[in-house]
Amino acid sequence: MAGDAPIEARPPGGKTFFGHPRALSTLFLTEMWERFSFYGMRAILVLYLTAAVADDGLGIRESTANAVYGTYNAMVYLMALPGGWVADRLLGARRSVLWGGVVIAAGHYVMAIPTGWSVFAGMTLIVLGTGLLKPNISTMVGDLYDRDSPRRDAGFSIFYMGINLGAFIAPLITGFLGEKINWHLGFGAAAVGMTFGVLQYVLGQRNLGDAGARPADPLLGADRRRALNRIGLVTLAVVVVVAILALLGLFTVNTVVNLLTLVTVLVAVGYFARILTDREISATERSRMKAYTWLFVFAAAFWLIYDQAGSVLNIFAADRTDRDVLGFTFPASWLQSVNPILIIIGAPLAAWLWLKLGHRVSTPMKFAVGLILNGLSFVLMAAAAQAAVGGGLVSPWWLVAVYAIQVAGELSLSPVGLSATTKLAPVKYASQMMGLWFLASAVGDAIGGQVARLAETWAEPTYFLTFGLASVVLGLAAVMFARHIRTLMAGIH
């Protein structure tokens, strides 16, 4: 019946992982290595794109590189929507995760090829593979718990710690190899990490029981053939559009970035319209989706600022900070490890806090706190930029403090948002709803990539202060609407 909680997949045996189902360890380690590859490459991407050709970079303008970075992140998360559909209707979550990992590894190996074209070809493969892996592994985590269990948020927080363990280690390795030796060697290290992730997943599948073993709503017979034909036609249409743009001389980086940004926003609008007008979902599920619309907007605004860590803040680290320690200038990308190590420290505390508070603090209030803290981090960043006016180098501790505030905001919003998505999802859209959660990141990153272009033309203090204050104001508005949103959630906390 629509609106009922799905049957839980229970792994065999009585072993646990930090008091949670043993299957969480397999998913934890798979996600850890996938995030190692993702954040390892991402830590050096903008630095490689903007590095001079004489330094083996591509010599792209900072504004364009920031937009490329934002659009790449957006596409990674946008593809979570078709990835969720593939799991729901064709492969099941378990096989989708496996094939996604294989394609991601292939993309990183392509980026390791020392040619200019390899970075864009590799990113395309990574986008496709992550779309299969990312939403479906999170859905499998949700399958391990009752829909409204207080332990659910704690489980997702532990899973989130695995994400950030990989994200912490990765920049230290890829950053040193990329910035100090060769960019493509850094990309190659990310490829090796994803290979470890695939092998670990294959070996650990025995822990998963029935989790993700079958599609939630499989396509059979003629329906399956029609779906595969449509996929083929869409693929052909994309190839034709690219060919036409190339023939007209319009297939440029900026054209592609702008087009993909527009597509991302339109997909989000269209997807919400489709679910909210679906007559097969119940009135209760529709009400919950209306609540989710608000959470989606808040999350997109959060990621718009937060994910500039790898672009605008990364360039600030390279050009405006004093990174000399005892005669050794450490790579700018090493500062990308600050955020995840703080999350590793904070995630268990957040898991304990949400379990302790139970349902006393609602999901909308947690989102509001995340937005306010995120905004305050950019207000502090404005002070750091002001200290660097005139060409002076500032202490990297400014960035450490900024990331610390952002981490507190992320732990209030992101793992809670993952959990809320699985709780508010209509049964018909189980895996696809997880894709919708990642679409919030896509929208935020796509718009954020365009916004980040302004960092090259605006005064840096003005840039950071403007968007920091905007996030604080939005967070305060979220506080005012929290009660209304909670009512729409119809009994889900």
SEGUDO-42020 format. One line per field, with one value per residue (C-alpha): residue in three letters; y, z, x; residue number from 1. Coordinates in nm, 3 decimals. Example, Ala and Ser with C-alpha at 12.3 -4.5 7.8 and 13.67 -1.06 7.14 Angstrom:
type <- Ala, Ser
py <- -0.450, -0.106
pz <- 0.780, 0.714
px <- 1.230, 1.367
seq <- 1, 2
***
This chain:
type <- Met, Ala, Gly, Asp, Ala, Pro, Ile, Glu, Ala, Arg, Pro, Pro, Gly, Gly, Lys, Thr, Phe, Phe, Gly, His, Pro, Arg, Ala, Leu, Ser, Thr, Leu, Phe, Leu, Thr, Glu, Met, Trp, Glu, Arg, Phe, Ser, Phe, Tyr, Gly, Met, Arg, Ala, Ile, Leu, Val, Leu, Tyr, Leu, Thr, Ala, Ala, Val, Ala, Asp, Asp, Gly, Leu, Gly, Ile, Arg, Glu, Ser, Thr, Ala, Asn, Ala, Val, Tyr, Gly, Thr, Tyr, Asn, Ala, Met, Val, Tyr, Leu, Met, Ala, Leu, Pro, Gly, Gly, Trp, Val, Ala, Asp, Arg, Leu, Leu, Gly, Ala, Arg, Arg, Ser, Val, Leu, Trp, Gly, Gly, Val, Val, Ile, Ala, Ala, Gly, His, Tyr, Val, Met, Ala, Ile, Pro, Thr, Gly, Trp, Ser, Val, Phe, Ala, Gly, Met, Thr, Leu, Ile, Val, Leu, Gly, Thr, Gly, Leu, Leu, Lys, Pro, Asn, Ile, Ser, Thr, Met, Val, Gly, Asp, Leu, Tyr, Asp, Arg, Asp, Ser, Pro, Arg, Arg, Asp, Ala, Gly, Phe, Ser, Ile, Phe, Tyr, Met, Gly, Ile, Asn, Leu, Gly, Ala, Phe, Ile, Ala, Pro, Leu, Ile, Thr, Gly, Phe, Leu, Gly, Glu, Lys, Ile, Asn, Trp, His, Leu, Gly, Phe, Gly, Ala, Ala, Ala, Val, Gly, Met, Thr, Phe, Gly, Val, Leu, Gln, Tyr, Val, Leu, Gly, Gln, Arg, Asn, Leu, Gly, Asp, Ala, Gly, Ala, Arg, Pro, Ala, Asp, Pro, Leu, Leu, Gly, Ala, Asp, Arg, Arg, Arg, Ala, Leu, Asn, Arg, Ile, Gly, Leu, Val, Thr, Leu, Ala, Val, Val, Val, Val, Val, Ala, Ile, Leu, Ala, Leu, Leu, Gly, Leu, Phe, Thr, Val, Asn, Thr, Val, Val, Asn, Leu, Leu, Thr, Leu, Val, Thr, Val, Leu, Val, Ala, Val, Gly, Tyr, Phe, Ala, Arg, Ile, Leu, Thr, Asp, Arg, Glu, Ile, Ser, Ala, Thr, Glu, Arg, Ser, Arg, Met, Lys, Ala, Tyr, Thr, Trp, Leu, Phe, Val, Phe, Ala, Ala, Ala, Phe, Trp, Leu, Ile, Tyr, Asp, Gln, Ala, Gly, Ser, Val, Leu, Asn, Ile, Phe, Ala, Ala, Asp, Arg, Thr, Asp, Arg, Asp, Val, Leu, Gly, Phe, Thr, Phe, Pro, Ala, Ser, Trp, Leu, Gln, Ser, Val, Asn, Pro, Ile, Leu, Ile, Ile, Ile, Gly, Ala, Pro, Leu, Ala, Ala, Trp, Leu, Trp, Leu, Lys, Leu, Gly, His, Arg, Val, Ser, Thr, Pro, Met, Lys, Phe, Ala, Val, Gly, Leu, Ile, Leu, Asn, Gly, Leu, Ser, Phe, Val, Leu, Met, Ala, Ala, Ala, Ala, Gln, Ala, Ala, Val, Gly, Gly, Gly, Leu, Val, Ser, Pro, Trp, Trp, Leu, Val, Ala, Val, Tyr, Ala, Ile, Gln, Val, Ala, Gly, Glu, Leu, Ser, Leu, Ser, Pro, Val, Gly, Leu, Ser, Ala, Thr, Thr, Lys, Leu, Ala, Pro, Val, Lys, Tyr, Ala, Ser, Gln, Met, Met, Gly, Leu, Trp, Phe, Leu, Ala, Ser, Ala, Val, Gly, Asp, Ala, Ile, Gly, Gly, Gln, Val, Ala, Arg, Leu, Ala, Glu, Thr, Trp, Ala, Glu, Pro, Thr, Tyr, Phe, Leu, Thr, Phe, Gly, Leu, Ala, Ser, Val, Val, Leu, Gly, Leu, Ala, Ala, Val, Met, Phe, Ala, Arg, His, Ile, Arg, Thr, Leu, Met, Ala, Gly, Ile, His
py <- 0.000, 0.348, 0.522, 0.203, 0.149, -0.093, -0.438, -0.414, -0.616, -0.785, -0.926, -1.278, -1.335, -1.141, -0.938, -0.563, -0.261, 0.000, -0.140, -0.122, -0.393, -0.562, -0.469, -0.107, -0.189, -0.303, 0.006, 0.225, 0.101, 0.112, 0.472, 0.556, 0.449, 0.608, 0.937, 0.893, 0.891, 1.171, 1.415, 1.326, 1.428, 1.725, 1.864, 1.927, 1.979, 2.360, 2.396, 2.185, 2.373, 2.714, 2.612, 2.758, 2.541, 2.572, 2.401, 2.120, 2.273, 2.380, 2.756, 2.821, 3.147, 3.123, 3.225, 2.952, 2.693, 2.773, 2.731, 2.401, 2.276, 2.369, 2.216, 1.895, 1.861, 1.936, 1.665, 1.412, 1.467, 1.521, 1.175, 1.035, 1.072, 0.833, 0.622, 0.579, 0.499, 0.232, 0.072, 0.090, -0.041, -0.236, -0.349, -0.313, -0.101, -0.367, -0.419, -0.047, 0.026, -0.237, -0.112, 0.247, 0.174, 0.009, 0.308, 0.557, 0.371, 0.375, 0.752, 0.816, 0.593, 0.799, 1.121, 0.973, 0.979, 1.283, 1.466, 1.771, 1.592, 1.316, 1.532, 1.604, 1.248, 1.110, 1.347, 1.232, 0.868, 0.962, 1.151, 0.848, 0.603, 0.819, 0.854, 0.478, 0.439, 0.741, 0.738, 0.363, 0.295, 0.549, 0.380, 0.050, 0.211, 0.326, -0.031, -0.142, 0.054, 0.106, 0.418, 0.629, 0.469, 0.718, 0.503, 0.582, 0.928, 0.777, 0.511, 0.768, 0.977, 0.678, 0.616, 0.983, 0.936, 0.677, 0.928, 1.177, 0.930, 0.883, 1.256, 1.327, 1.088, 1.164, 1.525, 1.441, 1.182, 1.323, 1.679, 1.597, 1.386, 1.636, 1.967, 1.850, 1.587, 1.557, 1.638, 1.315, 1.108, 1.257, 1.158, 0.807, 0.773, 0.844, 0.560, 0.314, 0.416, 0.344, 0.006, -0.083, 0.023, -0.209, -0.506, -0.448, -0.427, -0.754, -0.935, -0.791, -0.858, -1.163, -0.921, -0.746, -1.010, -0.899, -0.527, -0.386, -0.732, -0.666, -0.364, -0.202, -0.172, -0.378, -0.324, -0.648, -0.761, -0.495, -0.218, -0.299, -0.296, 0.038, 0.189, 0.067, 0.206, 0.546, 0.543, 0.475, 0.761, 1.007, 0.904, 0.954, 1.296, 1.407, 1.295, 1.485, 1.805, 1.787, 1.730, 2.028, 2.256, 2.142, 2.207, 2.555, 2.632, 2.665, 2.362, 2.561, 2.515, 2.814, 2.706, 2.357, 2.491, 2.735, 2.475, 2.215, 2.469, 2.545, 2.175, 2.105, 2.367, 2.261, 1.895, 1.984, 2.182, 1.912, 1.628, 1.791, 1.869, 1.508, 1.361, 1.614, 1.554, 1.173, 1.036, 0.706, 0.858, 0.909, 1.242, 1.183, 1.120, 1.433, 1.642, 1.504, 1.592, 1.950, 1.960, 1.810, 2.089, 2.336, 2.113, 2.084, 2.463, 2.497, 2.221, 2.372, 2.708, 2.534, 2.353, 2.668, 2.812, 2.500, 2.338, 2.644, 2.495, 2.315, 2.616, 2.971, 2.876, 2.638, 2.917, 3.147, 2.882, 2.866, 3.242, 3.415, 3.191, 3.143, 2.767, 2.759, 2.527, 2.488, 2.561, 2.326, 2.480, 2.230, 2.184, 2.412, 2.108, 1.972, 2.223, 2.029, 1.760, 1.994, 1.973, 1.591, 1.538, 1.772, 1.574, 1.250, 1.399, 1.556, 1.281, 1.048, 1.345, 1.438, 1.076, 1.074, 1.415, 1.323, 0.997, 1.182, 1.454, 1.207, 1.390, 1.703, 1.893, 1.871, 1.819, 2.172, 2.328, 2.127, 2.260, 2.617, 2.579, 2.446, 2.746, 3.000, 2.841, 2.814, 3.184, 3.277, 3.086, 3.316, 3.621, 3.506, 3.440, 3.804, 3.907, 3.676, 3.823, 4.174, 4.080, 3.968, 4.295, 4.443, 4.112, 3.994, 3.628, 3.530, 3.240, 2.917, 2.907, 3.145, 2.868, 2.609, 2.823, 2.871, 2.497, 2.427, 2.644, 2.483, 2.135, 2.219, 2.332, 2.025, 1.786, 1.969, 1.934, 1.670, 1.335, 1.450, 1.528, 1.181, 1.026, 1.260, 1.173, 0.802, 0.876, 1.120, 0.926, 0.792, 0.415, 0.437, 0.667, 0.503, 0.503, 0.795, 1.011, 0.958, 1.085, 1.386, 1.458, 1.466, 1.686, 1.953, 1.939, 1.953, 2.266, 2.431, 2.344, 2.444, 2.785, 2.810, 2.757, 3.055, 3.261, 3.172, 3.353, 3.674, 3.594, 3.699, 4.037, 4.139, 4.245, 3.928, 4.070, 4.191, 3.856, 3.653, 3.897, 3.922, 3.550, 3.483, 3.726, 3.591, 3.241, 3.370, 3.548, 3.233, 3.031, 3.270, 3.238, 2.859, 2.896, 3.091, 2.826, 2.523, 2.454, 2.472, 2.236, 1.990, 1.987, 1.901, 1.611, 1.432, 1.251, 1.214, 1.384
pz <- 0.000, -0.085, 0.217, 0.403, 0.503, 0.271, 0.395, 0.552, 0.419, 0.711, 0.671, 0.795, 1.123, 1.446, 1.403, 1.425, 1.313, 1.593, 1.718, 1.373, 1.111, 0.982, 0.626, 0.716, 0.722, 0.357, 0.244, 0.469, 0.308, -0.047, -0.004, 0.165, -0.138, -0.383, -0.195, -0.189, -0.567, -0.597, -0.349, -0.444, -0.803, -0.703, -0.472, -0.765, -1.051, -1.041, -0.965, -1.272, -1.493, -1.394, -1.388, -1.670, -1.972, -1.889, -1.557, -1.739, -1.662, -1.906, -1.849, -1.818, -1.662, -1.296, -1.365, -1.629, -1.413, -1.122, -1.350, -1.488, -1.135, -1.026, -1.336, -1.296, -0.938, -1.059, -1.327, -1.077, -0.864, -1.152, -1.285, -0.953, -1.089, -1.385, -1.166, -0.915, -1.197, -1.336, -0.991, -0.936, -1.278, -1.431, -1.223, -0.854, -0.619, -0.559, -0.922, -0.994, -0.724, -0.868, -1.228, -1.111, -0.930, -1.238, -1.462, -1.204, -1.188, -1.568, -1.568, -1.326, -1.527, -1.839, -1.648, -1.565, -1.936, -1.980, -2.254, -2.251, -2.366, -2.104, -1.816, -1.982, -2.112, -1.769, -1.594, -1.826, -1.724, -1.355, -1.385, -1.537, -1.284, -0.981, -1.095, -1.064, -0.736, -0.520, -0.473, -0.459, -0.192, 0.030, -0.038, 0.073, 0.401, 0.453, 0.393, 0.710, 0.943, 1.014, 0.838, 1.153, 1.379, 1.595, 1.519, 1.148, 1.173, 1.383, 1.118, 0.842, 1.051, 1.085, 0.710, 0.661, 0.866, 0.609, 0.332, 0.505, 0.597, 0.224, 0.164, 0.434, 0.307, -0.063, -0.093, 0.111, -0.151, -0.476, -0.374, -0.311, -0.627, -0.842, -0.721, -0.647, -0.914, -1.196, -1.219, -1.399, -1.140, -0.884, -1.101, -1.124, -0.746, -0.742, -0.993, -0.767, -0.475, -0.668, -0.771, -0.404, -0.347, -0.618, -0.492, -0.133, -0.241, -0.435, -0.142, 0.113, -0.069, 0.150, 0.437, 0.251, 0.270, 0.043, 0.054, -0.298, -0.456, -0.675, -0.850, -0.643, -0.943, -1.227, -1.594, -1.773, -2.129, -2.370, -2.108, -2.060, -2.435, -2.475, -2.191, -2.342, -2.682, -2.523, -2.352, -2.689, -2.852, -2.576, -2.611, -2.986, -2.939, -2.709, -2.964, -3.241, -3.034, -2.952, -3.319, -3.429, -3.169, -3.283, -3.651, -3.567, -3.363, -3.045, -2.862, -2.613, -2.242, -2.154, -2.385, -2.237, -1.880, -1.935, -2.111, -1.839, -1.568, -1.736, -1.783, -1.414, -1.292, -1.542, -1.444, -1.078, -1.155, -1.386, -1.144, -0.855, -1.084, -1.196, -0.844, -0.699, -0.982, -0.980, -0.897, -0.774, -0.459, -0.154, -0.004, 0.285, 0.050, -0.148, 0.169, 0.262, -0.084, -0.036, 0.284, 0.096, -0.161, 0.114, 0.236, -0.122, -0.162, 0.169, 0.074, -0.270, -0.108, 0.139, -0.129, -0.341, -0.077, 0.079, -0.239, -0.331, -0.099, -0.396, -0.629, -0.488, -0.148, -0.305, -0.526, -0.222, -0.044, -0.338, -0.391, -0.060, 0.223, 0.375, 0.344, 0.441, 0.735, 0.831, 0.475, 0.313, 0.121, 0.159, -0.130, -0.129, -0.183, 0.157, 0.313, 0.145, 0.409, 0.695, 0.631, 0.631, 0.935, 1.130, 1.013, 1.119, 1.465, 1.471, 1.307, 1.611, 1.829, 1.589, 1.583, 1.964, 1.976, 1.733, 1.919, 2.251, 2.128, 1.947, 1.794, 2.008, 1.733, 1.397, 1.061, 0.936, 1.242, 1.175, 0.818, 0.946, 1.175, 0.882, 0.664, 0.935, 1.014, 0.646, 0.602, 0.904, 0.754, 0.450, 0.675, 0.842, 0.499, 0.411, 0.705, 0.582, 0.232, 0.378, 0.563, 0.231, 0.049, -0.094, -0.183, 0.162, 0.261, 0.550, 0.790, 0.670, 1.010, 0.863, 0.627, 0.905, 1.107, 0.805, 0.741, 1.110, 1.098, 0.771, 0.916, 1.205, 0.947, 0.730, 1.020, 1.094, 0.739, 0.518, 0.702, 0.836, 0.479, 0.361, 0.633, 0.576, 0.207, 0.273, 0.534, 0.321, -0.006, -0.169, -0.201, -0.580, -0.596, -0.333, -0.513, -0.737, -0.430, -0.317, -0.660, -0.596, -0.275, -0.474, -0.730, -0.456, -0.460, -0.840, -0.846, -0.576, -0.751, -1.097, -0.980, -0.748, -1.043, -1.218, -0.899, -0.848, -1.174, -0.977, -0.747, -1.026, -1.084, -0.744, -0.455, -0.252, 0.081, -0.095, -0.263, 0.057, 0.270, 0.019, -0.009, 0.358, 0.474, 0.217, 0.366, 0.721, 0.617, 0.447, 0.760, 0.975, 0.730, 0.766, 1.142, 1.087, 0.851, 1.052, 1.220, 0.891, 0.721, 1.009, 0.974, 0.605, 0.697, 0.834, 1.134, 1.008, 1.234
px <- 0.000, 0.131, 0.276, 0.369, 0.730, 0.915, 1.007, 1.350, 1.640, 1.814, 2.164, 2.233, 2.411, 2.421, 2.741, 2.718, 2.921, 2.941, 2.611, 2.452, 2.384, 2.701, 2.607, 2.678, 3.052, 3.051, 2.862, 3.079, 3.404, 3.269, 3.161, 3.492, 3.695, 3.453, 3.484, 3.863, 3.862, 3.607, 3.759, 4.113, 4.052, 3.836, 4.105, 4.341, 4.093, 4.064, 4.435, 4.514, 4.269, 4.412, 4.780, 4.988, 5.055, 5.425, 5.343, 5.158, 4.815, 4.544, 4.578, 4.203, 4.077, 3.976, 3.616, 3.578, 3.753, 3.519, 3.219, 3.353, 3.410, 3.058, 2.902, 3.103, 2.978, 2.627, 2.640, 2.771, 2.463, 2.220, 2.297, 2.179, 1.823, 1.861, 2.087, 1.806, 1.563, 1.797, 1.813, 1.436, 1.335, 1.625, 1.923, 1.846, 2.056, 2.322, 2.423, 2.393, 2.651, 2.886, 2.867, 2.889, 3.214, 3.363, 3.278, 3.412, 3.743, 3.764, 3.708, 3.991, 4.226, 4.141, 4.223, 4.562, 4.652, 4.883, 4.690, 4.464, 4.148, 4.167, 4.042, 3.706, 3.660, 3.744, 3.505, 3.226, 3.279, 3.299, 2.971, 2.797, 2.940, 2.868, 2.508, 2.472, 2.660, 2.586, 2.206, 2.176, 2.435, 2.258, 1.925, 2.075, 2.182, 1.824, 1.700, 1.880, 1.647, 1.278, 1.153, 1.098, 1.362, 1.560, 1.869, 1.834, 1.995, 2.274, 2.337, 2.355, 2.596, 2.830, 2.800, 2.878, 3.194, 3.309, 3.252, 3.476, 3.749, 3.809, 3.775, 4.038, 4.305, 4.260, 4.388, 4.698, 4.797, 4.662, 4.752, 5.116, 5.147, 4.957, 5.102, 5.456, 5.519, 5.264, 4.893, 4.805, 4.986, 4.749, 4.453, 4.600, 4.606, 4.232, 4.187, 4.367, 4.146, 3.826, 3.965, 4.007, 3.648, 3.512, 3.713, 3.598, 3.236, 3.251, 3.413, 3.168, 2.839, 2.772, 2.699, 2.419, 2.148, 1.862, 1.945, 1.928, 1.918, 1.614, 1.459, 1.184, 0.948, 1.102, 1.023, 0.939, 0.876, 0.754, 0.782, 1.149, 1.215, 1.038, 1.244, 1.572, 1.469, 1.398, 1.737, 1.897, 1.706, 1.801, 2.166, 2.148, 1.985, 2.268, 2.528, 2.346, 2.325, 2.696, 2.778, 2.566, 2.726, 3.071, 2.990, 2.860, 3.171, 2.962, 3.097, 3.301, 3.356, 3.137, 2.855, 2.847, 2.864, 2.577, 2.361, 2.413, 2.331, 1.999, 1.924, 1.994, 1.747, 1.478, 1.516, 1.460, 1.145, 1.013, 1.081, 0.898, 0.605, 0.591, 0.587, 0.342, 0.092, 0.123, -0.223, -0.077, 0.075, -0.143, -0.250, -0.012, 0.280, 0.192, 0.192, 0.533, 0.662, 0.546, 0.751, 1.042, 1.025, 1.119, 1.402, 1.525, 1.548, 1.732, 1.976, 2.048, 2.124, 2.354, 2.557, 2.581, 2.814, 2.959, 3.093, 3.297, 3.559, 3.713, 3.703, 3.702, 3.844, 4.096, 4.229, 4.237, 4.446, 4.688, 4.726, 4.648, 4.773, 5.116, 5.171, 5.537, 5.616, 5.984, 6.093, 5.840, 5.550, 5.270, 5.024, 4.721, 4.499, 4.602, 4.366, 4.084, 4.148, 4.056, 3.683, 3.658, 3.883, 3.660, 3.357, 3.524, 3.563, 3.218, 3.008, 3.002, 2.912, 2.632, 2.511, 2.502, 2.331, 2.051, 1.992, 1.985, 1.749, 1.525, 1.228, 1.260, 1.446, 1.271, 1.437, 1.344, 1.513, 1.829, 1.829, 1.790, 2.090, 2.295, 2.209, 2.292, 2.627, 2.713, 2.645, 2.855, 3.148, 3.144, 3.114, 3.437, 3.585, 3.514, 3.733, 4.010, 3.987, 4.001, 4.321, 4.472, 4.391, 4.707, 4.867, 4.967, 4.949, 4.724, 4.746, 4.583, 4.413, 4.155, 4.047, 4.058, 3.816, 3.589, 3.579, 3.508, 3.195, 3.087, 3.133, 2.900, 2.645, 2.695, 2.640, 2.315, 2.190, 2.350, 2.322, 1.986, 1.878, 1.981, 1.772, 1.475, 1.474, 1.431, 1.161, 0.959, 0.991, 0.675, 0.714, 0.689, 0.991, 1.217, 1.555, 1.464, 1.395, 1.751, 1.847, 1.625, 1.818, 2.141, 1.969, 1.961, 2.341, 2.334, 2.119, 2.330, 2.656, 2.533, 2.414, 2.714, 2.947, 2.792, 2.799, 3.166, 3.248, 3.189, 3.480, 3.718, 3.554, 3.413, 3.631, 3.682, 3.553, 3.236, 3.183, 3.207, 3.006, 2.719, 2.656, 2.729, 2.463, 2.218, 2.255, 2.204, 1.882, 1.754, 1.833, 1.632, 1.342, 1.367, 1.326, 1.004, 0.863, 0.980, 0.645, 0.455, 0.700, 0.679, 0.301, 0.336, 0.567, 0.257, 0.399, 0.756, 1.009
seq <- 1, 2, 3, 4, 5, 6, 7, 8, 9, 10, 11, 12, 13, 14, 15, 16, 17, 18, 19, 20, 21, 22, 23, 24, 25, 26, 27, 28, 29, 30, 31, 32, 33, 34, 35, 36, 37, 38, 39, 40, 41, 42, 43, 44, 45, 46, 47, 48, 49, 50, 51, 52, 53, 54, 55, 56, 57, 58, 59, 60, 61, 62, 63, 64, 65, 66, 67, 68, 69, 70, 71, 72, 73, 74, 75, 76, 77, 78, 79, 80, 81, 82, 83, 84, 85, 86, 87, 88, 89, 90, 91, 92, 93, 94, 95, 96, 97, 98, 99, 100, 101, 102, 103, 104, 105, 106, 107, 108, 109, 110, 111, 112, 113, 114, 115, 116, 117, 118, 119, 120, 121, 122, 123, 124, 125, 126, 127, 128, 129, 130, 131, 132, 133, 134, 135, 136, 137, 138, 139, 140, 141, 142, 143, 144, 145, 146, 147, 148, 149, 150, 151, 152, 153, 154, 155, 156, 157, 158, 159, 160, 161, 162, 163, 164, 165, 166, 167, 168, 169, 170, 171, 172, 173, 174, 175, 176, 177, 178, 179, 180, 181, 182, 183, 184, 185, 186, 187, 188, 189, 190, 191, 192, 193, 194, 195, 196, 197, 198, 199, 200, 201, 202, 203, 204, 205, 206, 207, 208, 209, 210, 211, 212, 213, 214, 215, 216, 217, 218, 219, 220, 221, 222, 223, 224, 225, 226, 227, 228, 229, 230, 231, 232, 233, 234, 235, 236, 237, 238, 239, 240, 241, 242, 243, 244, 245, 246, 247, 248, 249, 250, 251, 252, 253, 254, 255, 256, 257, 258, 259, 260, 261, 262, 263, 264, 265, 266, 267, 268, 269, 270, 271, 272, 273, 274, 275, 276, 277, 278, 279, 280, 281, 282, 283, 284, 285, 286, 287, 288, 289, 290, 291, 292, 293, 294, 295, 296, 297, 298, 299, 300, 301, 302, 303, 304, 305, 306, 307, 308, 309, 310, 311, 312, 313, 314, 315, 316, 317, 318, 319, 320, 321, 322, 323, 324, 325, 326, 327, 328, 329, 330, 331, 332, 333, 334, 335, 336, 337, 338, 339, 340, 341, 342, 343, 344, 345, 346, 347, 348, 349, 350, 351, 352, 353, 354, 355, 356, 357, 358, 359, 360, 361, 362, 363, 364, 365, 366, 367, 368, 369, 370, 371, 372, 373, 374, 375, 376, 377, 378, 379, 380, 381, 382, 383, 384, 385, 386, 387, 388, 389, 390, 391, 392, 393, 394, 395, 396, 397, 398, 399, 400, 401, 402, 403, 404, 405, 406, 407, 408, 409, 410, 411, 412, 413, 414, 415, 416, 417, 418, 419, 420, 421, 422, 423, 424, 425, 426, 427, 428, 429, 430, 431, 432, 433, 434, 435, 436, 437, 438, 439, 440, 441, 442, 443, 444, 445, 446, 447, 448, 449, 450, 451, 452, 453, 454, 455, 456, 457, 458, 459, 460, 461, 462, 463, 464, 465, 466, 467, 468, 469, 470, 471, 472, 473, 474, 475, 476, 477, 478, 479, 480, 481, 482, 483, 484, 485, 486, 487, 488, 489, 490, 491, 492, 493
***
